[in-house]
Amino acid sequence: TSYRTPRNQLYLSTQADGSPQVRARTYKAEFTPGGASYIPFCGSAAAMNHPVTFRIESITSGGEPIAFANDVLAGCTGQTVGYERNSVTEVYELALDSMEQKFVFESLPSSGDLAVRLAVASDMSVSWDGNVIVYTSVDGGVRYGAATAIDANGASAPAPTEVSMTRWPGFSRPSARASFSASGMVAAVVLP
C-alpha cells in the first residue's frame, strides 16, 4: 500500500538553523534570516519550484527612515510565523491555501505617512492586474494582493501599492520592488 499525507492540515518543521518552514495544501514556505519564501505548488509535473522571496528593503515614517533588524531568525507560534525586527514585527499568518503578510509597529516616530518597501525576488514573470501583483511561470503562479491599511481600532482601507521592476542578481527576469504606504493608517499594521 502507498502512504498519502493528509492535505487538510499544515505541516510545520524547523530547519537545522532554527528557521521555520511549512507545507500546506497549495504551497510551501521557508522563513530564513534572509527573507520569507512562498513556494506555490505548480503541479507534480513542474520541472522546478518557483519561490517568491520577500524581504524588507526600507521603512519610513513621515519621510524619515525607521531602523529595523535584518537577518533575524523567525519564530513560530501556532500557525503564525514572526520576525522580531526591533521597530517592527513582520508577521505571516498561515492557512491551508494562503499566507497573509503583516507588519506590526508598537509605535512610530511621527504621525506622517508610513511606507514599507519590500524587495521581492522570483524567477517568475511579474505583472500588475488591478489590485493584485501576479507572478506566473509555465508551470503556474501566485497572486499577491495589494496592501490594506489597518489602524489600532481595526478600521481598514486600501493602501496605495506601487510595483517597480528591478533585475536582481541571480534571477533571469526582473522582479518586483513593492512599496506600500498609508496616511494616518498603515499597511496591515496594528498601532496602540
SULRA-V481765 format. One record per residue. N is the residue number from 1. NEAR is the number of other C-alpha atoms within 10 Angstrom. Layout:
# SULRA-V481765
N_NEAR ; N_NEAR
This chain:
# SULRA-V481765
1_3 ; 2_4 ; 3_5 ; 4_6 ; 5_7 ; 6_9 ; 7_12 ; 8_10 ; 9_12 ; 10_17 ; 11_15 ; 12_16 ; 13_14 ; 14_14 ; 15_11 ; 16_7 ; 17_9 ; 18_14 ; 19_18 ; 20_21 ; 21_21 ; 22_18 ; 23_19 ; 24_21 ; 25_17 ; 26_15 ; 27_19 ; 28_22 ; 29_21 ; 30_22 ; 31_27 ; 32_19 ; 33_16 ; 34_14 ; 35_21 ; 36_25 ; 37_21 ; 38_22 ; 39_20 ; 40_23 ; 41_20 ; 42_19 ; 43_12 ; 44_8 ; 45_7 ; 46_12 ; 47_10 ; 48_10 ; 49_14 ; 50_23 ; 51_23 ; 52_22 ; 53_20 ; 54_21 ; 55_19 ; 56_20 ; 57_15 ; 58_15 ; 59_21 ; 60_19 ; 61_20 ; 62_15 ; 63_12 ; 64_14 ; 65_13 ; 66_17 ; 67_13 ; 68_16 ; 69_13 ; 70_16 ; 71_13 ; 72_16 ; 73_18 ; 74_23 ; 75_16 ; 76_18 ; 77_7 ; 78_8 ; 79_15 ; 80_14 ; 81_22 ; 82_21 ; 83_24 ; 84_18 ; 85_17 ; 86_13 ; 87_16 ; 88_21 ; 89_19 ; 90_20 ; 91_22 ; 92_19 ; 93_14 ; 94_19 ; 95_16 ; 96_16 ; 97_13 ; 98_16 ; 99_19 ; 100_13 ; 101_19 ; 102_21 ; 103_17 ; 104_19 ; 105_18 ; 106_13 ; 107_12 ; 108_15 ; 109_11 ; 110_12 ; 111_12 ; 112_16 ; 113_16 ; 114_23 ; 115_25 ; 116_20 ; 117_19 ; 118_19 ; 119_19 ; 120_23 ; 121_24 ; 122_24 ; 123_19 ; 124_23 ; 125_16 ; 126_23 ; 127_17 ; 128_16 ; 129_10 ; 130_9 ; 131_15 ; 132_15 ; 133_20 ; 134_17 ; 135_22 ; 136_17 ; 137_13 ; 138_10 ; 139_17 ; 140_14 ; 141_19 ; 142_23 ; 143_17 ; 144_14 ; 145_15 ; 146_21 ; 147_24 ; 148_20 ; 149_24 ; 150_23 ; 151_17 ; 152_13 ; 153_9 ; 154_11 ; 155_9 ; 156_16 ; 157_15 ; 158_18 ; 159_21 ; 160_17 ; 161_21 ; 162_17 ; 163_19 ; 164_14 ; 165_14 ; 166_14 ; 167_13 ; 168_16 ; 169_9 ; 170_9 ; 171_12 ; 172_12 ; 173_17 ; 174_19 ; 175_25 ; 176_26 ; 177_20 ; 178_21 ; 179_23 ; 180_23 ; 181_24 ; 182_23 ; 183_16 ; 184_12 ; 185_24 ; 186_29 ; 187_29 ; 188_24 ; 189_23 ; 190_19 ; 191_15 ; 192_8
